């Protein structure tokens, strides 16, 4: 009789352990499923700055240009662009169909097909698109900065996209 009671006592412990292990496994599976669903459904913002140029001519007039590509899964809104920490007030842009390497522009009248960004407005860059951007009015950069690394930062609501290049001399 005593042996029979011990077997029943052992089966209670084993049953409890089995229920505990199954519940932990079930909770783990549900957690992994929830993480998988949320990470695959979230579309992330991702911008890439390429072909960055900062030119300074003999008169000390500085221009900058770059290509920015939206490689993320959702549209991006560029709120502000800074060069060496100073916000740029004169921005010209156009949506590009192919990868372009921006050329030096001595003034904005040379930019056919480009639009000027009005003060206080933001640039909207749809997912999968690229934009060529020209920056004018960079009075804080001069001929003494030629060969010096300069940072360009594009700000969105979610992130800052940073790129650095050396100031190039432009001979007219």
BARO-943526 format. One record per residue (C-alpha): residue number from 0; residue in three letters; chain; x, y, z. Coordinates in nm, 4 decimals. Layout:
BEGIN
NUM; ALA; A; X; Y; Z .
...
% end
This chain:
BEGIN
0; UNK; A; 0.0000; 0.0000; 0.0000 .
1; UNK; A; 0.2804; 0.2376; 0.0871 .
2; UNK; A; 0.4475; 0.1723; -0.2490 .
3; UNK; A; 0.1261; 0.2605; -0.4329 .
4; UNK; A; 0.0959; 0.5928; -0.2485 .
5; UNK; A; 0.4541; 0.6845; -0.3423 .
6; UNK; A; 0.3822; 0.6230; -0.7111 .
7; UNK; A; 0.0789; 0.8486; -0.7029 .
8; UNK; A; 0.2788; 1.1178; -0.5243 .
9; UNK; A; 0.5476; 1.0998; -0.7908 .
10; UNK; A; 0.2922; 1.1204; -1.0730 .
11; UNK; A; 0.1528; 1.4426; -0.9199 .
12; UNK; A; 0.4988; 1.6031; -0.9291 .
13; UNK; A; 0.5613; 1.4865; -1.2867 .
14; UNK; A; 0.2200; 1.6133; -1.4002 .
15; UNK; A; 0.2860; 1.9509; -1.2424 .
16; UNK; A; 0.6268; 1.9715; -1.4111 .
17; UNK; A; 0.4783; 1.8813; -1.7497 .
18; UNK; A; 0.2088; 2.1487; -1.7155 .
19; UNK; A; 0.4710; 2.4041; -1.6138 .
20; UNK; A; 0.7029; 2.3210; -1.9076 .
21; UNK; A; 0.4171; 2.3277; -2.1599 .
22; UNK; A; 0.2938; 2.6647; -2.0325 .
23; UNK; A; 0.6453; 2.8139; -2.0532 .
24; UNK; A; 0.6903; 2.6782; -2.4080 .
25; UNK; A; 0.3519; 2.8147; -2.5106 .
26; UNK; A; 0.4345; 3.1583; -2.3675 .
27; UNK; A; 0.7683; 3.1552; -2.5513 .
28; UNK; A; 0.6064; 3.0686; -2.8844 .
29; UNK; A; 0.3460; 3.3419; -2.8419 .
30; UNK; A; 0.6183; 3.5962; -2.7558 .
31; UNK; A; 0.8308; 3.5048; -3.0601 .
32; UNK; A; 0.5242; 3.5252; -3.2835 .
33; UNK; A; 0.4328; 3.8700; -3.1507 .
34; UNK; A; 0.7892; 3.9970; -3.2006 .
35; UNK; A; 0.7963; 3.8559; -3.5547 .
36; UNK; A; 0.4653; 4.0185; -3.6479 .
37; UNK; A; 0.5575; 4.3598; -3.5100 .
38; UNK; A; 0.9065; 4.3710; -3.6630 .
39; UNK; A; 0.7948; 4.2657; -4.0100 .
40; UNK; A; 0.5030; 4.5091; -4.0172 .
41; UNK; A; 0.7007; 4.8139; -3.9055 .
42; UNK; A; 0.8327; 5.0142; -4.1995 .
43; UNK; A; 1.1489; 5.1978; -4.1154 .
44; UNK; A; 1.2789; 5.5271; -4.2439 .
45; UNK; A; 1.6197; 5.5097; -4.4080 .
46; UNK; A; 1.7926; 5.7793; -4.6119 .
47; UNK; A; 2.1283; 5.7595; -4.7839 .
48; UNK; A; 2.3336; 6.0649; -4.8819 .
49; UNK; A; 2.5688; 6.0099; -5.1775 .
50; UNK; A; 2.7682; 6.2124; -5.4315 .
51; UNK; A; 2.8255; 6.4916; -5.1812 .
52; UNK; A; 3.0261; 6.7895; -5.3084 .
53; UNK; A; 3.1139; 7.1174; -5.1390 .
54; UNK; A; 3.2818; 7.3625; -5.3770 .
55; UNK; A; 3.4485; 7.6945; -5.3052 .
56; UNK; A; 3.5524; 7.9185; -5.5980 .
57; UNK; A; 3.8294; 8.1808; -5.6108 .
58; UNK; A; 3.5888; 8.4529; -5.4943 .
59; UNK; A; 3.5072; 8.2563; -5.1787 .
60; UNK; A; 3.1545; 8.1694; -5.2919 .
61; UNK; A; 3.0611; 7.8239; -5.1674 .
62; UNK; A; 2.8066; 7.5803; -5.3092 .
63; UNK; A; 2.7125; 7.2281; -5.2051 .
64; UNK; A; 2.5207; 6.9502; -5.3761 .
65; UNK; A; 2.4333; 6.5906; -5.3038 .
66; UNK; A; 2.1969; 6.3077; -5.3885 .
67; UNK; A; 1.9691; 6.1735; -5.1160 .
68; UNK; A; 1.7923; 5.8395; -5.1632 .
69; UNK; A; 1.5042; 5.7041; -4.9579 .
70; UNK; A; 1.5869; 5.3351; -4.9143 .
71; UNK; A; 1.3327; 5.2829; -4.6364 .
72; UNK; A; 0.9824; 5.1475; -4.6493 .
73; UNK; A; 0.8013; 5.4751; -4.5892 .
74; UNK; A; 0.8077; 5.8338; -4.7114 .
75; UNK; A; 1.0504; 6.0693; -4.5391 .
76; UNK; A; 1.0075; 6.4362; -4.4541 .
77; UNK; A; 1.3338; 6.6305; -4.4426 .
78; UNK; A; 1.2831; 6.9183; -4.1997 .
79; UNK; A; 1.6237; 7.0842; -4.2076 .
80; UNK; A; 1.9650; 7.0580; -4.3754 .
81; UNK; A; 2.2777; 7.1879; -4.2060 .
82; UNK; A; 2.6309; 7.2346; -4.3361 .
83; UNK; A; 2.8958; 7.2454; -4.0681 .
84; UNK; A; 2.6230; 7.2915; -3.8083 .
85; UNK; A; 2.4594; 7.5938; -3.9733 .
86; UNK; A; 2.1094; 7.5620; -4.1214 .
87; UNK; A; 2.0935; 7.6261; -4.4951 .
88; UNK; A; 1.8379; 7.8845; -4.6058 .
89; UNK; A; 1.8579; 7.8484; -4.9849 .
90; UNK; A; 1.7798; 7.4918; -5.1008 .
91; UNK; A; 1.7057; 7.3854; -5.4581 .
92; UNK; A; 1.5858; 7.0323; -5.5346 .
93; UNK; A; 1.4471; 6.7987; -5.7973 .
94; UNK; A; 1.3376; 6.4368; -5.7940 .
95; UNK; A; 1.5910; 6.2361; -5.9948 .
96; UNK; A; 1.5075; 5.9410; -6.2157 .
97; UNK; A; 1.8622; 5.8038; -6.2310 .
98; UNK; A; 2.1722; 5.8352; -6.0170 .
99; UNK; A; 2.3282; 6.1717; -6.0969 .
100; UNK; A; 2.6547; 6.3259; -5.9912 .
101; UNK; A; 2.5753; 6.6930; -5.9290 .
102; UNK; A; 2.7894; 6.9450; -6.1148 .
103; UNK; A; 2.8989; 7.2860; -5.9911 .
104; UNK; A; 2.6376; 7.5598; -6.0394 .
105; UNK; A; 2.7552; 7.9187; -6.0062 .
106; UNK; A; 2.3989; 8.0395; -5.9436 .
107; UNK; A; 2.0469; 7.9039; -5.9172 .
108; UNK; A; 1.9492; 8.0167; -6.2699 .
109; UNK; A; 2.1655; 7.7326; -6.4052 .
110; UNK; A; 1.9427; 7.4769; -6.2331 .
111; UNK; A; 1.6733; 7.4079; -6.4911 .
112; UNK; A; 1.4022; 7.1764; -6.3658 .
113; UNK; A; 1.4806; 7.2483; -6.0008 .
114; UNK; A; 1.2443; 7.4006; -5.7457 .
115; UNK; A; 1.3384; 7.6268; -5.4581 .
116; UNK; A; 1.2369; 7.5207; -5.1117 .
117; UNK; A; 1.0376; 7.8002; -4.9497 .
118; UNK; A; 1.1421; 7.9140; -4.6054 .
119; UNK; A; 0.9865; 7.7004; -4.3341 .
120; UNK; A; 0.8795; 7.4195; -4.5719 .
121; UNK; A; 0.9985; 7.0611; -4.5642 .
122; UNK; A; 1.1096; 6.8270; -4.8409 .
123; UNK; A; 0.8997; 6.5139; -4.8884 .
124; UNK; A; 1.0949; 6.2218; -5.0327 .
125; UNK; A; 0.8748; 5.9235; -5.1279 .
126; UNK; A; 0.9944; 5.5716; -5.0564 .
127; UNK; A; 1.2291; 5.4378; -5.3243 .
128; UNK; A; 1.2915; 5.7821; -5.4793 .
129; UNK; A; 1.6030; 5.9962; -5.4928 .
130; UNK; A; 1.6469; 6.3692; -5.4979 .
131; UNK; A; 1.9312; 6.5963; -5.6115 .
132; UNK; A; 1.9742; 6.8883; -5.3718 .
133; UNK; A; 2.1765; 7.2074; -5.4203 .
134; UNK; A; 2.2633; 7.4349; -5.1302 .
135; UNK; A; 2.3452; 7.8048; -5.1735 .
136; UNK; A; 2.4290; 8.0831; -4.9289 .
137; UNK; A; 2.7017; 7.8986; -4.7407 .
138; UNK; A; 2.8753; 8.2152; -4.6211 .
139; UNK; A; 3.0388; 8.0438; -4.3235 .
140; UNK; A; 3.2722; 7.8441; -4.5537 .
141; UNK; A; 3.5571; 8.0216; -4.7365 .
142; UNK; A; 3.8685; 7.9488; -4.9455 .
143; UNK; A; 4.0643; 7.8809; -4.6260 .
144; UNK; A; 3.8423; 7.5733; -4.5777 .
145; UNK; A; 3.9511; 7.4039; -4.9038 .
146; UNK; A; 4.0666; 7.0529; -4.8201 .
147; UNK; A; 3.8970; 7.0604; -4.4791 .
148; UNK; A; 3.6280; 6.8013; -4.3987 .
149; UNK; A; 3.2751; 6.9465; -4.3899 .
150; UNK; A; 2.9680; 6.7699; -4.2540 .
151; UNK; A; 2.6231; 6.7829; -4.4098 .
152; UNK; A; 2.3296; 6.6652; -4.1999 .
153; UNK; A; 1.9712; 6.6069; -4.3160 .
154; UNK; A; 1.7213; 6.6110; -4.0294 .
155; UNK; A; 1.3898; 6.4251; -4.0212 .
156; UNK; A; 1.1460; 6.3770; -3.7354 .
157; UNK; A; 1.2981; 6.0351; -3.6603 .
158; UNK; A; 1.6699; 6.0649; -3.7340 .
159; UNK; A; 1.9698; 6.2640; -3.8525 .
160; UNK; A; 2.1542; 6.1534; -4.1660 .
161; UNK; A; 2.5197; 6.2588; -4.1632 .
162; UNK; A; 2.7739; 6.2679; -4.4442 .
163; UNK; A; 3.1185; 6.4224; -4.4557 .
164; UNK; A; 3.3372; 6.5374; -4.7453 .
165; UNK; A; 3.6333; 6.7662; -4.8113 .
166; UNK; A; 3.5780; 7.1154; -4.9515 .
167; UNK; A; 3.6833; 7.1176; -5.3175 .
168; UNK; A; 3.8375; 7.4122; -5.5028 .
169; UNK; A; 3.6440; 7.5169; -5.8105 .
170; UNK; A; 3.8326; 7.7064; -6.0801 .
171; UNK; A; 3.6114; 7.8945; -6.3213 .
% end
